[in-house]
């Protein structure tokens, strides 16, 4: 069957997915360049669906479930085992937790979740583990993890946290199964000199108009490309806009075991093709050398991500972290993206079978709930955006966060409202794999590989069926 052959071809394509963009955290799945280019310049996305399942999904609980906080103890002589994909969480434990007796295991990012699943299957899972954005729903909506109430933490302890951070870690009944200490609400970082030259102003208030809608973004992309004779692009690739474009959709990827696509998912095929056909980006994969080069050589006007993006080796904007800071440091500003989005974040989760729940609860509380600790993390640079409305609210008017590398701008005045407006989204346990396969089909369509969006979606569905994520 021709469709199956096409699906097999798409599945075999090698696409680079990078975690660049979230300093010392996992950034989640990032599509490589989904070549882009020719959609209509409309202020809103299409509201109709084409050739897709349209069943209504079951609504998420309006409120969080809550049971009395359990009175828990550690097993006598028990051994607390913690897993993570890097050593950064250990630094937080050493500074903020009273629990000092534990085994800390670092598993490489590439094999982390497969190793974690193997450990669960063999009853050798850790007591506590760190879980990245794209996988938190998978573990939250399973019997592998314990609710915070069952390990002795009340919902009241989470009252200053951002809503989406809790909803992301809920099971289908509204039980909170994980807590995050550092979040990644994201925005658009733009180079001021390029904005002045090609958009007519470097002032955030004026530049924001070019990122106020997808139509405005497309207009600005065309203007920059034309006036620079193609030497400067609005973004290095379409991976920059992927998370903003589809991140706040209200439709789940699946209803039951059937694929469901909404207007955002469908229209991104055409939007990406427009950008690609008109050569409005450099077509660079997120995290590639070409993508990184634009951060320094003044050929890319904007990069999209969290404040921690400035503290990555790739961007190196913050001189506090790098002796040889990016020579463009100080020439950047920040504005909101067309739609609020997040790129990354890590959650602490506790294994339901753990016999060290008290220690786990103490760690989770000290790292995620103690306001003084969160404030200290921000001030000391151990977190880019802590999960506390109280701390972030204070940071918005704190002059120490008027960063020199950002031209004296305080990013929290932009990012705080973004964090408030991010929707938890209809995340699916297979979210990471679905997004990866989807972005492959977008890439192929944008390069002329399908005759229509309908064909691209049909192949997308076929790939998900082949990988047993959905059924026919």
C-alpha positions as CSV (number, residue, x, y, z in Angstrom):
1,X,0.0,0.0,0.0
2,X,1.4,3.4,-1.0
3,X,0.5,5.1,2.2
4,X,2.3,2.5,4.3
5,X,5.4,2.9,2.2
6,X,5.3,6.6,2.6
7,X,4.8,6.2,6.4
8,X,7.7,3.9,6.6
9,X,9.8,6.4,4.7
10,X,8.9,9.3,7.0
11,X,9.5,7.1,10.1
12,X,13.0,6.4,8.8
13,X,13.9,10.0,8.4
14,X,16.6,11.2,10.8
15,X,15.5,14.4,12.6
16,X,17.6,15.9,15.2
17,X,15.8,16.7,18.5
18,X,17.8,18.9,20.8
19,X,17.6,19.9,24.5
20,X,19.5,23.1,23.8
21,X,17.7,26.0,25.2
22,X,17.1,25.1,28.9
23,X,20.5,25.6,30.4
24,X,20.9,22.9,33.0
25,X,17.6,21.2,32.5
26,X,15.9,19.0,30.0
27,X,14.2,21.1,27.4
28,X,11.8,18.5,26.2
29,X,11.3,17.3,22.6
30,X,12.3,20.0,20.1
31,X,11.5,19.5,16.5
32,X,14.3,20.1,14.1
33,X,13.7,22.5,11.3
34,X,10.3,21.8,10.1
35,X,11.0,23.6,6.8
36,X,8.5,26.3,6.4
37,X,6.4,28.3,4.1
38,X,3.1,29.6,2.5
39,X,0.0,30.2,4.5
40,X,-2.4,33.0,4.4
41,X,-1.6,36.0,6.6
42,X,-4.5,35.7,9.0
43,X,-4.5,36.8,12.6
44,X,-6.0,33.6,13.8
45,X,-5.6,30.0,13.0
46,X,-8.2,28.2,11.0
47,X,-11.1,27.0,13.1
48,X,-12.1,24.0,10.9
49,X,-10.7,20.5,10.9
50,X,-9.9,18.5,7.9
51,X,-10.2,14.7,7.7
52,X,-9.7,14.1,11.4
53,X,-11.4,12.6,14.3
54,X,-13.6,15.1,16.1
55,X,-14.8,13.2,19.1
56,X,-15.1,15.2,22.3
57,X,-12.5,14.5,24.9
58,X,-13.2,14.0,28.5
59,X,-12.6,17.3,30.4
60,X,-9.9,17.5,33.0
61,X,-11.0,17.9,36.6
62,X,-11.9,21.6,37.3
63,X,-10.2,21.3,40.7
64,X,-7.4,19.2,42.1
65,X,-8.3,16.1,44.1
66,X,-7.2,16.1,47.7
67,X,-7.0,13.6,50.5
68,X,-5.8,14.2,54.0
69,X,-2.0,14.2,54.0
70,X,-0.8,10.8,55.0
71,X,1.3,10.2,58.1
72,X,4.3,8.4,56.6
73,X,7.6,7.0,57.9
74,X,10.7,5.6,56.3
75,X,11.4,1.9,56.5
76,X,13.9,1.1,59.2
77,X,17.3,0.6,57.6
78,X,15.9,1.6,54.2
79,X,18.0,3.1,51.5
80,X,16.8,6.2,49.6
81,X,17.6,6.0,45.9
82,X,17.3,9.0,43.6
83,X,17.6,9.0,39.8
84,X,18.2,12.0,37.5
85,X,19.7,12.7,34.1
86,X,22.3,15.1,35.5
87,X,23.9,16.2,38.7
88,X,22.1,19.5,39.0
89,X,19.4,18.3,41.3
90,X,22.0,16.9,43.7
91,X,23.3,20.5,44.1
92,X,19.9,21.5,45.3
93,X,19.8,18.6,47.8
94,X,23.1,19.5,49.2
95,X,22.1,23.1,49.8
96,X,18.5,22.9,50.8
97,X,17.5,19.4,52.0
98,X,17.9,18.0,55.5
99,X,18.0,14.6,54.0
100,X,21.7,13.7,53.5
101,X,21.7,9.9,53.3
102,X,20.9,8.8,49.8
103,X,22.2,7.2,46.7
104,X,22.2,9.5,43.7
105,X,22.2,7.8,40.3
106,X,22.8,9.7,37.1
107,X,21.5,8.0,34.0
108,X,22.3,9.5,30.5
109,X,19.5,11.5,28.9
110,X,19.4,9.3,25.8
111,X,18.6,6.2,27.8
112,X,17.0,7.7,30.9
113,X,13.3,6.9,30.3
114,X,13.9,3.4,28.8
115,X,16.1,2.6,31.8
116,X,13.5,4.0,34.2
117,X,10.8,1.8,32.6
118,X,13.0,-1.2,32.8
119,X,13.5,-0.5,36.5
120,X,9.8,-0.3,37.1
121,X,9.2,-3.6,35.3
122,X,11.8,-5.3,37.4
123,X,10.6,-3.8,40.7
124,X,13.9,-2.0,41.1
125,X,12.7,1.6,40.5
126,X,14.2,4.4,42.5
127,X,12.3,6.0,45.4
128,X,12.4,9.4,43.8
129,X,13.2,10.5,40.3
130,X,13.4,13.6,38.2
131,X,11.0,13.8,35.2
132,X,11.2,16.1,32.3
133,X,8.3,18.1,30.7
134,X,7.5,15.7,27.8
135,X,7.2,12.6,30.1
136,X,5.6,14.0,33.3
137,X,2.1,13.2,32.1
138,X,3.1,9.7,31.2
139,X,4.3,8.9,34.8
140,X,1.7,11.0,36.5
141,X,-1.2,9.2,34.8
142,X,0.0,5.7,35.9
143,X,0.1,3.7,39.0
144,X,3.9,3.9,39.1
145,X,3.9,7.2,41.0
146,X,2.5,8.4,44.3
147,X,0.3,11.4,44.9
148,X,1.7,14.2,47.0
149,X,-1.1,13.6,49.6
150,X,-0.1,9.9,49.9
151,X,3.4,10.9,51.0
152,X,2.3,13.5,53.5
153,X,2.2,16.8,51.5
154,X,-1.0,18.8,51.5
155,X,-2.3,20.7,48.5
156,X,-2.0,23.9,50.6
157,X,1.8,23.5,50.4
158,X,1.4,24.2,46.6
159,X,-0.8,27.3,46.8
160,X,1.8,29.7,45.5
161,X,2.7,27.4,42.5
162,X,1.7,28.1,39.0
163,X,-1.4,26.2,38.0
164,X,-0.1,24.6,34.8
165,X,2.9,23.1,36.7
166,X,0.4,21.2,38.9
167,X,-2.0,20.2,36.1
168,X,0.9,18.8,34.1
169,X,1.6,16.4,36.9
170,X,-2.0,15.3,37.6
171,X,-3.5,11.9,36.9
172,X,-6.9,11.7,35.2
173,X,-8.6,12.0,38.5
174,X,-6.9,15.3,39.5
175,X,-4.4,13.8,42.0
176,X,-1.1,15.8,42.0
177,X,1.7,13.3,41.3
178,X,4.7,15.6,41.0
179,X,6.1,19.0,41.9
180,X,8.4,21.3,40.0
181,X,10.8,23.9,41.5
182,X,12.0,25.6,38.3
183,X,9.8,26.3,35.3
184,X,10.4,27.4,31.8
185,X,7.7,29.9,30.6
186,X,9.1,31.2,27.4
187,X,9.2,34.3,25.2
188,X,11.0,35.8,22.3
189,X,14.6,37.1,22.8
190,X,15.4,39.6,20.0
191,X,18.6,41.4,19.0
192,X,18.1,45.1,19.4
193,X,20.4,46.3,16.7
194,X,18.7,44.1,14.1
195,X,15.2,45.1,15.3
196,X,16.2,48.8,15.0
197,X,17.5,48.2,11.5
198,X,14.8,46.0,10.0
199,X,11.7,46.7,12.2
200,X,12.3,50.3,12.8
201,X,12.7,50.2,16.6
202,X,14.6,48.4,19.3
203,X,12.0,49.3,22.0
204,X,10.2,46.2,23.4
205,X,6.9,48.0,23.2
206,X,7.3,48.5,19.5
207,X,9.0,45.2,18.7
208,X,6.3,43.3,20.4
209,X,3.9,44.3,17.6
210,X,5.8,42.1,15.2
211,X,5.2,39.1,17.5
212,X,1.7,39.9,18.5
213,X,0.1,37.4,16.1
214,X,1.1,34.8,13.6
215,X,0.1,37.2,10.8
216,X,2.3,39.9,12.3
217,X,5.2,37.5,12.6
218,X,4.9,36.4,9.0
219,X,4.8,40.1,7.8
220,X,7.9,40.8,9.9
221,X,9.7,37.7,8.6
222,X,9.0,38.8,5.0
223,X,10.1,42.4,5.7
224,X,13.4,41.3,7.3
225,X,14.2,38.8,4.5
226,X,13.5,41.3,1.8
227,X,15.3,44.3,3.3
228,X,18.4,42.2,4.1
229,X,18.4,40.4,0.7
230,X,18.2,37.2,2.6
231,X,21.2,37.8,4.8
232,X,19.1,38.1,8.0
233,X,16.2,36.0,9.1
234,X,13.6,36.4,11.8
235,X,14.5,33.0,13.2
236,X,17.1,30.4,12.5
237,X,14.5,27.7,11.8
238,X,10.9,26.8,12.4
239,X,11.7,24.8,15.5
240,X,11.7,28.2,17.3
241,X,8.0,28.7,16.8
242,X,6.7,25.1,17.1
243,X,6.0,25.1,20.8
244,X,4.2,28.4,20.8
245,X,2.1,27.5,17.7
246,X,0.7,24.2,19.0
247,X,1.5,24.4,22.7
248,X,-1.7,25.9,23.9
249,X,-4.1,23.9,21.9
250,X,-7.3,22.7,23.7
251,X,-7.5,19.4,21.9
252,X,-5.7,16.2,23.1
253,X,-3.7,14.2,20.6
254,X,-5.9,11.2,21.3
255,X,-9.5,10.6,22.2
256,X,-9.6,7.0,23.5
257,X,-7.3,5.2,21.1
258,X,-8.0,7.4,18.1
259,X,-5.9,10.3,16.8
260,X,-7.5,13.8,17.0
261,X,-6.0,16.8,15.3
262,X,-7.2,20.4,15.8
263,X,-6.9,23.6,13.8
264,X,-3.5,24.5,15.3
265,X,-2.0,21.1,14.5
266,X,-3.4,21.2,10.9
267,X,-2.6,24.8,10.1
268,X,1.0,24.5,11.2
269,X,1.7,22.3,8.1
270,X,0.9,25.2,5.9
271,X,2.5,27.8,8.1
272,X,5.7,25.9,8.1
273,X,5.6,25.4,4.4
274,X,5.1,29.1,3.8
275,X,8.2,29.9,5.9
276,X,10.2,27.3,4.0
277,X,9.1,28.1,0.5
278,X,9.8,31.8,0.9
279,X,13.1,31.0,2.6
280,X,12.1,33.2,5.6
281,X,14.4,31.2,8.0
282,X,17.7,29.5,7.5
283,X,16.1,26.1,7.9
284,X,18.5,25.4,10.8
285,X,17.7,22.5,13.2
286,X,17.4,23.6,16.8
287,X,20.7,23.1,18.5
288,X,22.7,22.7,15.3
289,X,25.9,24.6,14.7
290,X,24.1,26.8,12.1
291,X,21.4,27.5,14.7
292,X,24.0,28.5,17.3
293,X,25.9,30.6,14.9
294,X,23.1,33.1,14.5
295,X,23.3,33.9,18.2
296,X,26.6,35.6,17.6
297,X,27.0,36.7,14.0
298,X,24.0,39.0,13.8
299,X,22.1,37.1,11.1
300,X,19.2,35.9,13.2
301,X,16.8,38.4,14.9
302,X,15.1,36.2,17.4
303,X,15.4,33.1,19.5
304,X,12.5,31.7,21.5
305,X,12.8,30.1,24.9
306,X,13.0,30.5,28.7
307,X,15.3,32.9,30.6
308,X,17.7,30.0,31.2
309,X,18.4,30.1,27.4
310,X,20.8,33.0,28.1
311,X,22.8,30.7,30.5
312,X,23.4,27.9,28.0
313,X,26.9,27.4,26.4
314,X,25.3,28.0,23.0
315,X,23.9,31.5,23.8
316,X,26.3,32.5,26.7
317,X,24.6,35.9,27.2
318,X,25.0,36.2,30.9
319,X,28.5,37.3,31.8
320,X,28.0,36.1,35.4
321,X,28.1,32.5,34.0
322,X,30.7,32.9,31.2
323,X,34.0,34.7,31.2
324,X,33.8,35.0,27.4
325,X,30.2,36.0,27.1
326,X,28.6,36.3,23.7
327,X,29.8,39.6,22.1
328,X,26.2,40.5,21.5
329,X,25.5,40.4,25.3
330,X,23.6,43.5,26.2
331,X,22.1,43.9,22.8
332,X,19.0,41.8,23.4
333,X,15.5,42.4,24.5
334,X,12.5,40.2,25.3
335,X,8.8,40.3,24.2
336,X,6.0,37.8,24.4
337,X,5.4,35.3,21.6
338,X,2.2,35.2,19.7
339,X,0.9,32.5,22.1
340,X,2.1,31.6,25.6
341,X,4.3,28.6,25.7
342,X,6.8,26.7,27.8
343,X,9.9,24.9,26.8
344,X,10.9,22.4,29.4
345,X,10.8,22.1,33.2
346,X,11.6,19.3,35.6
347,X,9.4,17.6,38.1
348,X,10.1,15.6,41.3
349,X,8.1,12.4,41.4
350,X,8.0,9.6,44.0
351,X,7.6,5.9,43.2
352,X,4.4,4.5,44.6
353,X,6.2,1.4,45.9
354,X,8.8,3.4,47.7
355,X,9.3,2.6,51.4
356,X,11.1,5.9,52.0
357,X,8.2,8.2,51.5
358,X,9.0,10.5,54.4
359,X,12.5,11.3,53.1
360,X,11.0,11.8,49.7
361,X,8.4,14.2,51.0
362,X,11.0,16.1,53.0
363,X,13.1,16.5,49.8
364,X,10.1,17.6,47.7
365,X,9.0,20.1,50.3
366,X,12.4,21.7,50.9
367,X,13.2,22.1,47.2
368,X,9.7,23.0,45.8
369,X,7.7,24.5,48.7
370,X,9.9,26.5,51.0
371,X,9.7,30.1,49.8
372,X,13.0,31.2,51.2
373,X,14.8,28.4,49.4
374,X,13.1,29.3,46.1
375,X,14.0,32.9,46.6
376,X,17.6,32.0,47.2
377,X,17.7,29.8,44.1
378,X,16.6,32.8,42.0
379,X,19.1,35.2,43.6
380,X,21.9,32.6,43.3
381,X,21.2,31.7,39.8
382,X,20.4,28.1,40.6
383,X,17.0,28.5,38.9
384,X,15.8,30.7,36.1
385,X,12.1,30.9,37.0
386,X,11.1,29.3,40.3
387,X,7.7,27.8,40.7
388,X,6.3,30.5,43.1
389,X,4.0,33.4,42.2
390,X,5.2,35.1,45.4
391,X,8.9,35.0,44.5
392,X,8.4,35.8,40.9
393,X,6.0,38.6,41.8
394,X,8.7,40.2,43.9
395,X,11.3,39.7,41.2
396,X,9.3,41.8,38.8
397,X,10.2,44.9,40.7
398,X,13.6,43.9,42.0
399,X,16.3,45.9,40.3
400,X,18.9,43.1,40.6
401,X,16.9,41.3,37.8
402,X,17.2,44.3,35.4
403,X,19.8,42.2,33.6
404,X,22.7,44.0,31.8
405,X,22.8,41.2,29.2
406,X,19.2,42.0,28.4
407,X,19.8,45.7,27.9
408,X,18.6,46.4,31.4
409,X,15.3,44.8,30.9
410,X,13.6,42.7,33.6
411,X,12.5,39.4,31.9
412,X,10.1,38.5,34.7
413,X,7.7,41.4,33.8
414,X,7.3,39.5,30.5
415,X,7.5,35.9,31.7
416,X,5.2,36.2,34.8
417,X,2.0,36.8,32.8
418,X,3.1,34.1,30.4
419,X,3.4,31.6,33.2
420,X,-0.1,32.6,34.4
421,X,-1.6,32.1,31.0
422,X,0.0,28.8,30.0
423,X,-2.6,26.0,29.8
424,X,-1.6,22.6,31.1
425,X,-2.8,21.3,27.8
426,X,-4.4,18.0,27.0
427,X,-1.2,16.2,27.5
428,X,-1.1,12.5,26.7
429,X,1.2,9.9,28.1
430,X,2.6,9.4,24.6
431,X,3.0,13.1,24.1
432,X,6.7,13.1,23.4
433,X,6.5,10.3,20.8
434,X,3.5,11.9,19.1
435,X,5.1,15.3,18.8
436,X,8.3,13.7,17.4
437,X,6.4,11.9,14.6
438,X,4.1,14.9,13.9
439,X,7.1,17.1,13.4
440,X,8.6,14.6,10.9
441,X,5.5,14.8,8.8
442,X,5.5,18.6,9.0
443,X,9.1,18.6,7.8
444,X,8.3,16.4,4.9
445,X,5.2,18.4,3.9
446,X,7.1,21.7,4.1
447,X,9.6,20.3,1.7
448,X,6.9,19.3,-0.8
449,X,6.8,15.6,0.2
450,X,3.0,15.3,0.4
451,X,0.4,16.5,-2.0
452,X,-1.9,18.0,0.6
453,X,-2.3,18.5,4.4
454,X,-4.8,15.7,4.3
455,X,-2.2,13.3,2.9
456,X,0.3,14.5,5.6
457,X,-2.2,13.9,8.4
458,X,-3.1,10.5,6.9
459,X,0.5,9.5,7.1
460,X,0.8,10.9,10.6
461,X,-2.1,8.7,11.6
462,X,-0.5,5.7,9.9
463,X,2.8,6.2,11.6
464,X,1.0,6.3,15.0
465,X,-0.9,3.1,14.2
466,X,2.4,1.4,13.1
467,X,4.0,2.4,16.4
468,X,0.9,1.3,18.3
469,X,0.2,4.7,19.8
470,X,-3.3,4.8,18.3
471,X,-5.6,2.3,16.6
472,X,-7.3,2.5,13.2
